[in-house]
Amino acid sequence: MEKFYRLTEIARILRVSPLTVRRWVDEGKLKAFHPEGTRLYRVPESSLKEFVGDEWWEELFASRAEEVAQARRARRRRKSSET
C-alpha cells in the first residue's frame, strides 16, 4: 500500500513553508488529492518522489522522512501521556 503525506509533512521534510507546498499543488507541480469527506490534501509518495527526483529522493529524503515520522510519534506519545 502506498504511503500518503500531508502538506505540512512535506513542508517539514523539504524545509519550506506549507504555503509553498500548497502553491506547488495549486500550480499542478505536485500532484495531490482530497480524500472523500475532507478538504485536506494528501500527496502520494510516488508523486512526491517524481516531484523531487530520484537522485534527491534516495540521498536525502529517506532520512528526513524518518525524522519527521519519529517526531510525530513522539508528540503523539506526549499528548496521550498527558491525558
C-alpha positions as CSV (number, residue, x, y, z in Angstrom):
1,M,0.0,0.0,0.0
2,E,1.3,3.4,-0.9
3,K,2.1,6.0,1.7
4,F,0.5,9.4,1.7
5,Y,1.8,12.7,3.1
6,R,0.0,15.8,4.4
7,L,1.2,19.1,3.1
8,T,2.6,20.1,6.4
9,E,4.7,16.9,6.5
10,I,6.1,17.7,3.1
11,A,6.9,21.2,4.1
12,R,8.9,19.9,7.1
13,I,10.7,17.4,5.0
14,L,11.6,19.8,2.3
15,R,12.2,22.7,4.7
16,V,9.8,25.1,3.0
17,S,6.6,26.8,4.1
18,P,3.3,24.9,4.0
19,L,2.1,27.7,1.8
20,T,4.8,26.9,-0.7
21,V,3.7,23.3,-0.9
22,R,0.1,24.4,-1.3
23,R,1.2,26.7,-4.2
24,W,3.0,23.8,-5.9
25,V,-0.2,21.7,-5.6
26,D,-2.3,24.6,-7.0
27,E,0.1,25.1,-9.9
28,G,0.0,21.4,-10.7
29,K,3.7,20.9,-10.0
30,L,2.9,18.4,-7.2
31,K,0.0,16.0,-7.6
32,A,-2.4,15.7,-4.6
33,F,-6.0,14.9,-3.9
34,H,-8.7,15.4,-1.3
35,P,-9.8,12.2,0.5
36,E,-13.5,11.8,0.3
37,G,-15.3,13.8,3.0
38,T,-12.4,16.1,3.8
39,R,-10.9,19.3,2.3
40,L,-7.3,18.4,3.3
41,Y,-4.8,17.4,0.7
42,R,-2.9,14.1,0.6
43,V,0.1,13.5,-1.6
44,P,1.0,10.0,-2.7
45,E,4.6,9.1,-2.1
46,S,5.0,8.3,-5.8
47,S,4.0,11.9,-6.7
48,L,6.4,13.3,-4.2
49,K,9.2,11.1,-5.5
50,E,8.5,12.3,-9.0
51,F,8.5,15.9,-7.9
52,V,11.8,15.9,-6.1
53,G,13.6,13.5,-8.5
54,D,15.0,10.0,-7.9
55,E,18.6,11.1,-7.0
56,W,17.5,13.6,-4.4
57,W,14.9,11.1,-3.0
58,E,17.5,8.4,-2.4
59,E,20.1,10.6,-0.9
60,L,18.2,13.0,1.3
61,F,14.5,12.3,1.5
62,A,14.6,8.9,3.2
63,S,16.4,10.2,6.3
64,R,14.3,13.3,6.6
65,A,11.0,11.4,6.2
66,E,12.1,9.1,9.1
67,E,13.0,12.1,11.3
68,V,9.6,13.7,10.7
69,A,7.8,10.4,11.4
70,Q,9.7,9.9,14.7
71,A,8.9,13.5,15.8
72,R,5.3,12.9,15.1
73,R,5.2,9.7,17.1
74,A,7.0,11.4,20.0
75,R,4.4,14.2,20.0
76,R,1.5,11.7,20.0
77,R,3.1,9.8,22.9
78,R,3.5,13.0,24.9
79,K,-0.1,14.0,24.2
80,S,-1.5,10.6,25.2
81,S,0.5,10.5,28.4
82,E,-0.7,14.0,29.4
83,T,-4.4,12.9,29.2
